[in-house]
Amino acid sequence: MHTAFSASHETFREEVQTFLSRALTPELKRAQQCCPGIFLDYEYNIQWHRILHQQGWIAPSWPKEFGGTGWDLAQRYIWTTELTRAGAPSLAPMGLGMCGPMLIGHGSPEQQAQYLPRILSGEDYWCQGYSEPSSGSDLAALQLNAISDGDHYRLNGTKIWTTHAHYANRMFLLVRTDNSGKPQQGITFLLLDMDTQGISVEPIVFASGTHEVNQVFFDNVRVPKANVVGQENQGWTVAKYLLEFERGGGGAAGMQTALSRVRELAGQASDGYGEPLSAQPEFEVKLLEAEVALEAMLFSEFRIMAALSKGENPGAESSIMKTLGANMQQRLTELAVEAIDYAALVHQPEARDPGQNVAAIGPANGIVAFPRYFNLRASSIAGGSNEVQRNIMAKLVLGL
Ligand SMILES: Cc1cc2nc3c(=O)[nH]c(=O)nc-3n(C[C@H](O)[C@H](O)[C@H](O)COP(=O)(O)OP(=O)(O)OC[C@H]3O[C@@H](n4cnc5c(N)ncnc54)[C@H](O)[C@@H]3O)c2cc1C
């Protein structure tokens, strides 16, 4: 397998590195280092968003006519890799990675003209209203009720685990408009303003102490029918299309960076006998196992990229990569916690607040290791659990 990038791609990489060395401020890097979650709080998210928007590089995966960069797959891969290597903030995907591509694929020209520029500029910040208390994996069982009321719907019910609903000014969501057929029928895809009367957002705080997700309640919320994406009762097709964007995407390069941070921590930590933990054979084997698995993931990403550039569909590969990625993310957080040892026991949220100047107890670069360990337990659940991904693989790969 030929994995080297062409000379023009290497020139592109240099251009990206030059841009990042100029645009990525120490404050933004520190905010990302201190972030215990998957993506940053709005305050830092939007700063980085605006910088990328000004550069014209905010939506590399969108078609050029909608504001994309026109980069080929290899350039996009280089871009993602260099971002994570440089420690750039990870932007929330709900607008740029989910709602935008969904509107490009299924939105009306009016919806595209209204919403896409505002996603690009950062004026709109979206959240995803799919899951409900009794429908997560079994999404088609959702019950948030939308009753026809002239040229509006009236919504009653609740959504749960809604990431960043407390920051968002817009939500894309699935509602039930008909109960008579199969569960997949009678679902409608809607867009709404979060400041509409009758919406309330209640925080759910994680064991790591962070507030990322919420429960959102709807009490007679009126939403114009013009906000339906696609057709009434045909939302399932749009919902599935969007999920492909939620599950796709590579991450091995970012995890290689995370592994190098674990190595750094283990190099600073003592094994209890005066040697660094990284030199202890048992721990070294764990690091090497992770390194080999990541190398295999990287090659799988190259293989998928080659297939996509030939116009092939990744199919079950996105489920395979989602599962491998979630497991590896969790493994890396376990190794980081092992490396910081008893410092993991100290609860010190002030020290990881980028706006405060509080010294860390234990290694400063290990300050988020334990909250991140807790936080990333969710990676094998959010966006479709590992078990559900395995069901997809069993069906598509093994034909079961
Ligand atoms: C951090 C985080 C952020 C999230 N953000 C959002 C968001 O922004 N918007 C949104 O809509 N949702 C969001 N979610 C919800 C997420 O998509 C769901 O948690 C997920 O789909 C699982 O649903 P559930 O929690 O209802 O678990 P359940 O579906 O109740 O599953 C419980 C357990 O049963 C297993 N299981 C269920 N069905 C099967 C089956 N058929 N075969 C085998 N095992 C099965 C599951 O794997 C799991 O282990 C988020 C979740 C988390 C943790």
The ligand as an SDF file (V2000), in Angstrom:
LIG
                    3D

 53 58  0  0  0  0  0  0  0  0999 V2000
  -22.1220   12.5370   26.0410 C   0  0  0  0  0  0  0  0  0  0  0  0
  -23.3410   12.2780   25.2480 C   0  0  0  0  0  0  0  0  0  0  0  0
  -23.7710   13.2320   24.3600 C   0  0  0  0  0  0  0  0  0  0  0  0
  -24.9280   13.0180   23.6050 C   0  0  0  0  0  0  0  0  0  0  0  0
  -25.3710   14.0150   22.7920 N   0  0  0  0  0  0  0  0  0  0  0  0
  -26.5580   13.8530   22.1530 C   0  0  0  0  0  0  0  0  0  0  0  0
  -27.1120   14.9260   21.4020 C   0  0  0  0  0  0  0  0  0  0  0  0
  -26.5340   16.0100   21.2910 O   0  0  0  0  0  0  0  0  0  0  0  0
  -28.3000   14.7290   20.8120 N   0  0  0  0  0  0  0  0  0  0  0  0
  -28.9880   13.5540   20.8860 C   0  0  0  0  0  0  0  0  0  0  0  0
  -30.0480   13.4430   20.3040 O   0  0  0  0  0  0  0  0  0  0  0  0
  -28.4860   12.5210   21.6150 N   0  0  0  0  0  0  0  0  0  0  0  0
  -27.2960   12.6550   22.2480 C   0  0  0  0  0  0  0  0  0  0  0  0
  -26.7970   11.6280   23.0000 N   0  0  0  0  0  0  0  0  0  0  0  0
  -27.5860   10.4070   23.1480 C   0  0  0  0  0  0  0  0  0  0  0  0
  -26.9870    9.1830   22.5130 C   0  0  0  0  0  0  0  0  0  0  0  0
  -27.0960    9.1950   21.1170 O   0  0  0  0  0  0  0  0  0  0  0  0
  -27.6710    7.9730   23.1650 C   0  0  0  0  0  0  0  0  0  0  0  0
  -27.2220    7.9430   24.5120 O   0  0  0  0  0  0  0  0  0  0  0  0
  -27.3620    6.6890   22.4920 C   0  0  0  0  0  0  0  0  0  0  0  0
  -27.9680    6.6310   21.2320 O   0  0  0  0  0  0  0  0  0  0  0  0
  -27.8210    5.4850   23.3570 C   0  0  0  0  0  0  0  0  0  0  0  0
  -29.1540    5.6400   23.7330 O   0  0  0  0  0  0  0  0  0  0  0  0
  -29.6370    5.5120   25.2570 P   0  0  0  0  0  0  0  0  0  0  0  0
  -28.7340    6.3760   26.0800 O   0  0  0  0  0  0  0  0  0  0  0  0
  -31.0850    5.7800   25.2880 O   0  0  0  0  0  0  0  0  0  0  0  0
  -29.3350    4.0270   25.6660 O   0  0  0  0  0  0  0  0  0  0  0  0
  -30.2510    2.7620   25.3460 P   0  0  0  0  0  0  0  0  0  0  0  0
  -30.6670    2.8250   23.9280 O   0  0  0  0  0  0  0  0  0  0  0  0
  -31.3160    2.6710   26.3870 O   0  0  0  0  0  0  0  0  0  0  0  0
  -29.2300    1.5850   25.5330 O   0  0  0  0  0  0  0  0  0  0  0  0
  -28.8700    1.0740   26.8260 C   0  0  0  0  0  0  0  0  0  0  0  0
  -27.8870   -0.0740   26.6030 C   0  0  0  0  0  0  0  0  0  0  0  0
  -28.5250   -1.1260   25.8590 O   0  0  0  0  0  0  0  0  0  0  0  0
  -27.7580   -1.4270   24.6770 C   0  0  0  0  0  0  0  0  0  0  0  0
  -28.6490   -1.7310   23.5600 N   0  0  0  0  0  0  0  0  0  0  0  0
  -29.7270   -1.0130   23.1770 C   0  0  0  0  0  0  0  0  0  0  0  0
  -30.3000   -1.5830   22.0780 N   0  0  0  0  0  0  0  0  0  0  0  0
  -29.5550   -2.6550   21.7610 C   0  0  0  0  0  0  0  0  0  0  0  0
  -29.6330   -3.6560   20.7500 C   0  0  0  0  0  0  0  0  0  0  0  0
  -30.5770   -3.6270   19.8230 N   0  0  0  0  0  0  0  0  0  0  0  0
  -28.6880   -4.6370   20.7330 N   0  0  0  0  0  0  0  0  0  0  0  0
  -27.7100   -4.6630   21.6710 C   0  0  0  0  0  0  0  0  0  0  0  0
  -27.6010   -3.7580   22.6710 N   0  0  0  0  0  0  0  0  0  0  0  0
  -28.4900   -2.7660   22.7270 C   0  0  0  0  0  0  0  0  0  0  0  0
  -26.9650   -0.1700   24.3900 C   0  0  0  0  0  0  0  0  0  0  0  0
  -25.7960   -0.4410   23.6700 O   0  0  0  0  0  0  0  0  0  0  0  0
  -26.6590    0.3360   25.7960 C   0  0  0  0  0  0  0  0  0  0  0  0
  -25.5370   -0.3340   26.3150 O   0  0  0  0  0  0  0  0  0  0  0  0
  -25.6380   11.8010   23.7480 C   0  0  0  0  0  0  0  0  0  0  0  0
  -25.1870   10.8260   24.6380 C   0  0  0  0  0  0  0  0  0  0  0  0
  -24.0570   11.0650   25.3890 C   0  0  0  0  0  0  0  0  0  0  0  0
  -23.6280    9.9960   26.3520 C   0  0  0  0  0  0  0  0  0  0  0  0
  1  2  1  0
  2  3  1  0
  2 52  2  0
  3  4  2  0
  4  5  1  0
  4 50  1  0
  5  6  2  0
  6  7  1  0
  6 13  1  0
  7  8  2  0
  7  9  1  0
  9 10  1  0
 10 11  2  0
 10 12  1  0
 12 13  2  0
 13 14  1  0
 14 15  1  0
 14 50  1  0
 15 16  1  0
 16 17  1  0
 16 18  1  0
 18 19  1  0
 18 20  1  0
 20 21  1  0
 20 22  1  0
 22 23  1  0
 23 24  1  0
 24 25  2  0
 24 26  1  0
 24 27  1  0
 27 28  1  0
 28 29  2  0
 28 30  1  0
 28 31  1  0
 31 32  1  0
 32 33  1  0
 33 34  1  0
 33 48  1  0
 34 35  1  0
 35 36  1  0
 35 46  1  0
 36 37  1  0
 36 45  1  0
 37 38  2  0
 38 39  1  0
 39 40  1  0
 39 45  2  0
 40 41  1  0
 40 42  2  0
 42 43  1  0
 43 44  2  0
 44 45  1  0
 46 47  1  0
 46 48  1  0
 48 49  1  0
 50 51  2  0
 51 52  1  0
 52 53  1  0
M  END
$$$$
